[in-house]
Amino acid sequence: MKQRRNLKIVLIALLLAGAVAGFGYGMTATAKTGEAQAATTAAVSAGSPMVPGNFSDLAEKVRAGVVNIQVSKKVKNAGFERFGGNPFGEGNPFGDFFGPFGGFGNNAPERRQRGVGSGFIMDKEGYILTNNHVVEDADQIKVKLAGGKEFDGKIVGRDPKTDLALVKIPGDSDLQPLRLGNSDDLKVGNWVVAVGSPFGLEQTVTAGIVSAKGRVIGSGPYDNFIQTDASINPGNSGGPLINLQGEVVGINTAIIASGQGIGFAIPINMAKEIALQLQKRGHVTRGLLGVTIQDMTPELAKSLGLKESRGALVSQVVPGGPAEKAGIEQGDVIVNFAGRPVVDSRDLPRIVASTPAGETVTVKLVRDGKEIERRAKVGEMEEENTSETAKSPVHPSLGVTVQNLTPQIARELGLKRSTGVVVTGIEPESPAAEAMIQVGDVIQAVNRKPVQNVDDFVKIVEKSKGGGSLLLLVQRGQHTLFAALTPR
C-alpha cells in the first residue's frame, strides 16, 4: 500500500513537472528553458504562425474578389450529334465530378442544363479567371459578386489543355481584384485557404496546407498541380487558393472523388501566362521543339553511360523541325532548356510550351556521356482556337454547327489539308439534315467561294440570305461532293 502511494506521488510529481516545463502553469521553469521558449516564440511571431489563430481577417480581405459563376446550356433532342467531350478525357474521374453538364439523353425533350462554379476578379476591367470546364459549351453565363450584383459574362478565351478560361464582365469601379502571388514560393506544409461556391453555397472558406507540388494526375499534357487538403468540392472549381498574405497562389480545379483531403489547384504562375494570352488573342500559342521524348530510367542511364537518370530522352526527332535544325539527335538527353533545368520528361513539354515562338534558346544535352549545347529557334505549336469566334452555335437558317478544321481533327479524319470547317452538329429536320450533311463532313466552299474558317463560313452564308439555295462543296473522307440546301 505504501509503495502504491509512493508511486502515485511520483506520477503526480512527473505530471506537475511536465505541466511546468511544457505549459508554464503556476511555476517558473529554469532560465535555460525560459530562454528557449522565448526564442521559439520570437521565431514564430517573426514568420507565419504554426497554426493561425483564425482566418476571419483573411476571408474578409479576399471575399469581394471571389465570384459565383452560374452557367446554363440548351440541350437538343436525339439526333443532334457532337464531336468533343470532357477536357479531362473520357473516363477521367475529375471531369464528371466537376463538369456542369451531363450527357445527351437519347429521347429527352429540349431542356436547359445548369451548372455552378467559381472564379476570381483579376482587374477592374472585369476580367475573371476560372476553369475551362466550368464554362465550356455554356450559352449563358451569369457572374454574381460577393455584394449581390449580377452581370452577364462573356468568354474571352479558353485553354482546355490547362483547363483555364477567361471571362469578361463590364468594368466597374466597385470591382475588387485579388492580388496574384508567386506559386514557386509555396512550400509543402504552408497554410492555404480555398474560397468558392461548393454545391452552390457562395463564399465558402476552407483551410488546409500544401500537401505536395508538381503533381501529375493525368488531366492534360501540362499537369503541374498543387496538392492541398483544404476542402474542395463541386462548385469550388475556378475559385482561388489563397496564401496567408491574401495572394492567389492557385486555381482550385479537381479532387479525387474516392479520396478525402486530396484536392488539386493550378499554380498561379502558369495561369498568369495563359490569362495574358487569352486576353490578347483569345487563345493560347505554345512553343514547339519537334521531338518525341520518354522518361529516363536507371537502366537507360546506365546503357547511355550517364551517372544519373535525369533529363528527357529524345526518342524521335521530327524531320525539318526546330530540333533537327538545331542539331539535336535521337538518343540525346535534354537536361536544360532556355536556362531552366529539365529534371524529367514531364518538365520539358511545360518549359517548351511556355517559351515564345520564334525565340532562340540554348539547349543543354548529354550525348555520349558529354554535356554539349545547341541553339534552337522555337517553333509554334498548332493549337485549336477556342475563343468565342472559333465556334458557332447552330446556324438558325441551316441547322448546322461547325468549327475550324484543326490539324489534329484533319488527322483524325484522314485528311491532308486543314482548311475549311468541320460539321460538328446537325439539327433534326433542318435544311442540313434534309441535304444529307453529316457530322464529320468538311465544308470547303459555299456558292463556289472558298471557306478557310468559321468566320468565312458565317460571312458567306449571311451575304447569301434571300438568294435561294446554297451550294456547298463538302469533303467526306477521301471523296468530295456537292450538296444543295435552301435556308429556312
Residue, then its C-alpha position, 0 to 999 in steps of 0.5 A: m500500500k505504501q509503495r502504491r502511494n509512493l508511486k502515485i506521488v511520483l506520477i503526480a510529481l512527473l505530471l506537475a513537472g511536465a505541466v511546468a516545463g511544457f505549459g508554464y502553469g503556476m511555476t517558473a521553469t529554469a532560465k535555460t528553458g525560459e530562454a528557449q521558449a522565448a526564442t521559439t516564440a520570437a521565431v514564430s511571431a517573426g514568420s507565419p504562425m504554426v497554426p493561425g489563430n483564425f482566418s476571419d481577417l483573411a476571408e474578409k480581405v479576399r471575399a469581394g474578389v471571389v465570384n459565383i459563376q452560374v452557367s446554363k446550356k440548351v440541350k437538343n433532342a436525339g439526333f443532334e450529334r457532337f464531336g468533343g467531350n470532357p477536357f479531362g478525357e473520357g473516363n477521367p474521374f475529375g471531369d464528371f465530378f466537376g463538369p456542369f453538364g451531363g450527357f445527351g439523353n437519347n429521347a429527352p425533350e429540349r431542356r436547359q442544363r445548369g451548372v455552378g462554379s467559381g472564379f476570381i476578379m483579376d482587374k477592374e476591367g472585369y476580367i475573371l479567371t476560372n476553369n475551362h470546364v466550368v464554362e465550356d459549351a455554356d450559352q449563358i453565363k451569369v457572374k454574381l459578386a460577393g455584394g449581390k450584383e449580377f452581370d452577364g459574362k462573356i468568354v474571352g478565351r479558353d485553354p482546355k489543355t490547362d483547363l483555364a478560361l477567361v471571362k469578361i464582365p463590364g468594368d466597374s469601379d466597385l470591382q475588387p481584384l485579388r492580388l496574384g502571388n508567386s506559386d514557386d514560393l509555396k512550400v509543402g506544409n504552408w497554410v492555404v485557404a480555398v474560397g468558392s461556391p461548393f454545391g452552390l453555397e457562395q463564399t465558402v472558406t476552407a483551410g488546409i496546407v500544401s500537401a505536395k507540388g508538381r503533381v501529375i494526375g493525368s488531366g492534360p499534357y501540362d499537369n503541374f498541380i498543387q496538392t492541398d487538403a483544404s476542402i474542395n468540392p463541386g462548385n469550388s472549381g475556378g475559385p482561388l487558393i489563397n496564401l496567408q498574405g491574401e495572394v492567389v497562389g492557385i486555381n482550385t480545379a479537381i479532387i479525387a472523388s474516392g479520396q478525402g483531403i486530396g484536392f488539386a489547384i493550378p499554380i498561379n504562375m502558369a495561369k498568369e501566362i495563359a490569362l495574358q494570352l487569352q486576353k490578347r488573342g483569345h487563345v493560347t500559342r505554345g512553343l514547339l521543339g519537334v521531338t518525341i521524348q520518354d522518361m529516363t530510367p536507371e537502366l537507360a542511364k546506365s546503357l547511355g553511360l550517364k551517372e544519373s537518370r535525369g533529363a528527357l530522352v529524345s526518342q524521335v526527332v521530327p524531320g525539318g523541325p526546330a530540333e533537327k535544325a538545331g542539331i539535336e539527335q535521337g538518343d540525346v538527353i535534354v537536361n536544360f532548356a532556355g536556362r531552366p533545368v529539365v529534371d524529367s520528361r514531364d518538365l520539358p513539354r511545360i518549359v517548351a510550351s511556355t517559351p515564345a515562338g520564334e525565340t532562340v534558346t540554348v539547349k543543354l544535352v548529354r550525348d555520349g556521356k558529354e554535356i554539349e549545347r545547341r541553339a534552337k529557334v522555337g517553333e509554334m505549336e498548332e493549337e485549336n482556337t477556342s475563343e468565342t469566334a472559333k465556334s458557332p452555335v447552330h446556324p438558325s437558317l441551316g441547322v448546322t454547327v461547325q468549327n475550324l478544321t484543326p490539324q489534329i481533327a484533319r488527322e483524325l479524319g484522314l485528311k491532308r489539308s486543314t482548311g475549311v470547317v468541320v460539321t460538328g452538329i446537325e439539327p433534326e429536320s433542318p435544311a442540313a439534315e434534309a441535304m444529307i450533311q453529316v457530322g464529320d463532313v468538311i465544308q470547303a466552299v459555299n456558292r463556289k467561294p472558298v471557306q478557310n474558317v468559321d468566320d468565312f463560313v458565317k460571312i458567306v452564308e449571311k451575304s447569301k440570305g434571300g438568294g435561294s439555295l446554297l451550294l456547298l462543296v463538302q469533303r467526306g473522307q477521301h471523296t468530295l461532293f456537292a450538296a444543295l440546301t435552301p435556308r429556312 
